[in-house]
């Protein structure tokens, strides 16, 4: 009789015991009224891109004859309103004025007598109209405008930038850095002083061989603020590993800043370790024991085989081990484990015991097996590491 068992372990996936709690809300019956039932079907903001201080129109779409006892409108900038007994005729709209820059989500929700929720997004830029802005206002406006391009929302900085009066810098100086990760294609905003009004160069100096120092693509350049994109092509897209690096600014007049320390994150890829690259320690308890040969046409990372067909008295059992260490920033991401037993009594088995750790650069797999006839097991090891760099 043939019996097959399958087990899969993955890096980031975990079994979660989910406890579902059901709640029943008791709603008081509303007094009888003439309000017609309906539903909110959409919302638009006109214009979808505005400047700070500009009035915009929030237009609400609904099913025919929709009347809301309560219509809630959330403008996304901290302001909201509730309209009472509102009949949503075609083209109904409400005006609103945004007093700060940013990207805001407008949400409209029907309550009591209508249902439905709809959202729309509006982008508000800083206004430069009116009186001549102060140095502080110029600097803040520049940061707001740049963040529209580089998406500073949710970003972190090594030192929290202060939008105060800029110091007079003899040399260019980096004071703060907005970023997600310093990686190919990543966009950053650099705050400082002494950059000059004419674009110069900003570069990323890697600390490990072959010591690349590529220039970044300039998105915007102002005296105290630079927006730039890290190249997503050669030499950074392949053949480099995660490593410390430094950002440097050089002005048009060839004045250069001190390096600002960052951590460069290389492009990653996931591969399956091929057969023959893990070292095996095979138990010899059965009549025939193999841990270094492959039973699959395309190959698996590791494989064990134990045959006790000629031993009619007792079952055999033992432990096998498979080890491998990775280099150059490669890590183990996931593993699979399958086994096949040929056993009329259904007492044969193989099971993974221990030795795989997600995110580690080494494994020492321990496989426990028992065989009354024939037991065979196999599996793959998945690894993640920098593109174009060997794991050996």
Buried (B, 14 or more C-beta within 10 A) or exposed (E): EEEEEEBEEEBEEEEEEEEEEEEEEEEEEEEEEEBBEBBBBEBBBEEEBBBBBBEBEBBBBBBEEBBBBBBBBBBBBEEEEBBEEBBBEEEBBBEBBBEEBBBBEBBBBBEBBBBBEBEBEBBBBBBEEEEEBEEEBBBBBBBBBBBBEBBBEEBEBBEEBEBEEBEEBEEBBBBBBBBBEBBBEBBBBBBBBBBBEEBBBBBBBBEEEEEBEBEBEBBBBBBBBBBBBBBEEEEBBBBBBBBEBBBBBBBEEEBBBEBBEBEBBBBBBEEBBBBEEBBBEBBEBBEEBBBBEBBEEEBBBBBBBBBBEEBEEEBBBBEBBBEBEBEBBBBBBBBBBBBBBBBEEEEBBBBBEEBBEBEEBEBBBBBBBBBBBBBBBBBBBBBBBBBEBEBE
